């Protein structure tokens, strides 16, 4: 029996978002409480494993079931890069990876969680894979800053834009060779999304790059103000 079609804003979508909020909020609270250090460390590493495994699991599951689709199953989406950065950030606590997951997770991946490019509804495997993967990235993005307290350092926006641009160039080259659409660089998502208001191709790519710069800058702003206050000795 085929799975029902997914609807943005439907009951299953709302439930998935609610579960993400509860798990993420609980994880951050547990870390900031200063208690259960061993449990927090275990959760950090478990989340890192989930982030590292999910993009590969999608590829393996598709190949195993005989429904591999070159257009969607290779781990080259923007959110796959965010997941990889999040896995390294949680496992190693490296500052630069914490910055990447923070910016990527709270821009592109969060937007994907709110307006999923998803066709099959609950209880399909695609539904679980999508929301576990995207939810884990967003949780990690918030956790590295609020739980681990690895806030972005000066120059973080520039570094994030360099990584974003390199990703776009590599994904664009892959799309040109394979005829795919990773990163939605060749055409927009079939589901309603932010891309719909950014103009036609190729102009929406420039708009998307400028939007990334603006959103990264907004995400940096709270930490820029805090660092400025520390430099002048204000409380």
Secondary structure, DSSP 8 states (H G I E B T S, - for coil): ----B--TTSHHHHHHHHHHHHHHHHHHHHHHHT--HHHHHHHHHHHHHHHHHHHHHHHHHHHHHT---TTT-SS-SHHHHHHHHHHHHHHH--HHHHHHHHHHIIIIIHHHHHS----B-TTSHHHHHHHHHHHHHHHHHHHHHHTS-----TTHHHHHHHHHHHHHHHHHHHHHHH---GGG-SS--SS--GGGGS-STTHHHHHHHHHHHHHHHHHHHHHHHHHHHHHTT--
